[in-house]
Amino acid sequence: MSGTLAVPHKTSLPEGVRVGTVMRIRGVVPDQAGRFYVNLLCGEEPGSEAALHFNPRLDESSVVFNTLEHGAWGREERGPSSPFQRGQPFDVLLITTDEGFKVVVGDLEYHHFRHRIPPTRVRAVEVGGDLQLQLLKIF
């Protein structure tokens, strides 16, 4: 796959997401990367609530999950270790389940983030930060 999408990259989801919705994010982590993010937003406007904030932090070798509700961040959850490496490609699936968002990195189920905001409120997905984004597909 050649070519990269400009970041931040935002895709509208006028129908929202429902159980069974899968989002595939594929890209490359640049050599000097600090952090990148995937936000499932409840609106198109700046400052919208986020049902999921998925934030690989290469500068601290961690992955943070959170929500943004009423202008305030919720309680942070962290994945077991960072599966992302500088200079390496990655393939992430965000799968909407009854309980939450299942995050699969490569072939491994990485983390299950329980819903705090109903997924039906999600209206956009935004990917940004230090990454070369090659694919964002929703099916």
C-alpha positions as CSV (number, residue, x, y, z in Angstrom):
1,M,0.0,0.0,0.0
2,S,1.5,3.3,-1.0
3,G,0.5,6.7,0.0
4,T,-0.5,8.1,3.4
5,L,-3.6,10.0,4.5
6,A,-3.1,13.5,6.0
7,V,-3.4,13.6,9.8
8,P,-5.3,14.4,11.7
9,H,-7.8,12.4,9.6
10,K,-11.5,12.5,10.5
11,T,-14.2,10.3,9.1
12,S,-17.9,11.0,9.8
13,L,-20.0,8.2,11.1
14,P,-23.5,9.6,10.7
15,E,-25.1,6.2,11.6
16,G,-22.9,5.9,14.7
17,V,-21.4,2.5,15.6
18,R,-23.2,-0.6,16.7
19,V,-22.2,-4.0,18.1
20,G,-20.2,-5.7,15.3
21,T,-18.8,-2.4,13.8
22,V,-15.1,-2.9,13.1
23,M,-12.7,-0.1,12.4
24,R,-9.3,-1.0,10.9
25,I,-6.4,1.4,11.3
26,R,-3.2,0.6,9.5
27,G,-0.1,2.7,9.4
28,V,3.5,3.1,10.3
29,V,5.0,4.5,13.5
30,P,7.7,7.0,12.4
31,D,11.2,6.7,13.9
32,Q,10.9,9.8,16.0
33,A,7.3,9.2,17.0
34,G,6.1,10.4,20.4
35,R,2.4,9.7,20.5
36,F,-0.6,9.1,18.3
37,Y,-4.3,8.7,19.0
38,V,-7.6,7.4,17.7
39,N,-10.7,9.2,19.1
40,L,-14.2,8.0,18.6
41,L,-16.0,11.3,18.9
42,C,-19.7,12.0,19.8
43,G,-19.8,15.0,17.5
44,E,-18.0,16.8,14.6
45,E,-17.2,20.0,16.5
46,P,-14.0,20.7,18.4
47,G,-14.2,19.7,22.0
48,S,-16.7,16.9,21.4
49,E,-17.0,14.1,23.9
50,A,-15.0,11.0,23.1
51,A,-16.5,7.5,23.7
52,L,-13.0,6.1,23.2
53,H,-9.5,7.8,23.3
54,F,-6.9,5.3,22.3
55,N,-3.5,6.8,22.8
56,P,-0.2,4.8,22.1
57,R,2.6,6.7,23.8
58,L,5.9,5.7,22.4
59,D,7.6,8.2,24.6
60,E,6.5,6.2,27.7
61,S,6.1,2.8,26.1
62,S,2.4,2.6,27.2
63,V,-1.0,2.7,25.6
64,V,-3.7,4.8,27.4
65,F,-7.5,4.3,27.0
66,N,-10.0,6.9,28.3
67,T,-13.2,8.8,27.6
68,L,-13.8,12.6,27.5
69,E,-17.2,13.4,29.0
70,H,-18.6,16.8,29.9
71,G,-15.2,18.4,29.1
72,A,-13.3,16.2,31.6
73,W,-11.2,13.1,31.1
74,G,-12.3,9.9,32.8
75,R,-10.2,7.3,34.7
76,E,-7.3,6.2,32.6
77,E,-6.8,2.6,31.7
78,R,-3.5,1.3,30.4
79,G,-2.9,-1.7,28.2
80,P,-0.4,-4.4,29.4
81,S,2.6,-3.1,27.4
82,S,3.1,-1.3,24.2
83,P,2.8,-3.4,21.1
84,F,3.8,-0.4,19.0
85,Q,7.5,0.1,17.9
86,R,9.0,3.1,16.3
87,G,9.8,2.5,12.6
88,Q,7.3,-0.4,12.4
89,P,4.0,-0.9,10.6
90,F,0.9,-1.6,12.7
91,D,-2.6,-2.9,12.1
92,V,-5.3,-2.2,14.7
93,L,-8.9,-3.4,14.8
94,L,-11.4,-1.6,17.1
95,I,-14.4,-4.0,17.4
96,T,-17.6,-2.8,19.0
97,T,-19.0,-5.4,21.4
98,D,-21.9,-5.4,23.8
99,E,-19.6,-4.6,26.6
100,G,-17.1,-2.2,25.1
101,F,-14.5,-1.7,22.4
102,K,-12.2,-4.7,21.8
103,V,-8.8,-3.6,20.6
104,V,-6.8,-6.1,18.5
105,V,-3.3,-5.2,17.5
106,G,-1.9,-7.5,14.8
107,D,-3.3,-10.9,15.8
108,L,-3.5,-10.3,19.5
109,E,-6.5,-9.2,21.5
110,Y,-4.8,-6.3,23.4
111,H,-7.4,-4.6,25.6
112,H,-11.2,-4.5,26.1
113,F,-12.3,-1.0,27.0
114,R,-15.8,-1.1,28.6
115,H,-18.4,1.4,27.3
116,R,-18.8,4.5,29.4
117,I,-20.6,6.4,26.7
118,P,-23.1,4.5,24.5
119,P,-21.4,3.6,21.2
120,T,-24.6,4.8,19.4
121,R,-23.5,8.3,20.3
122,V,-20.3,8.1,18.2
123,R,-20.5,10.3,15.1
124,A,-16.8,10.5,13.9
125,V,-13.5,8.8,14.2
126,E,-10.3,10.9,14.2
127,V,-6.8,9.6,13.9
128,G,-3.8,11.9,14.5
129,G,-0.5,12.5,16.1
130,D,2.8,10.9,15.2
131,L,2.0,8.3,12.6
132,Q,1.8,7.7,8.9
133,L,-1.8,6.7,8.4
134,Q,-2.3,4.3,5.4
135,L,-5.8,3.0,6.0
136,L,-8.9,3.8,8.0
137,K,-11.7,1.5,7.1
138,I,-15.1,0.9,8.7
139,F,-17.1,-2.2,8.1
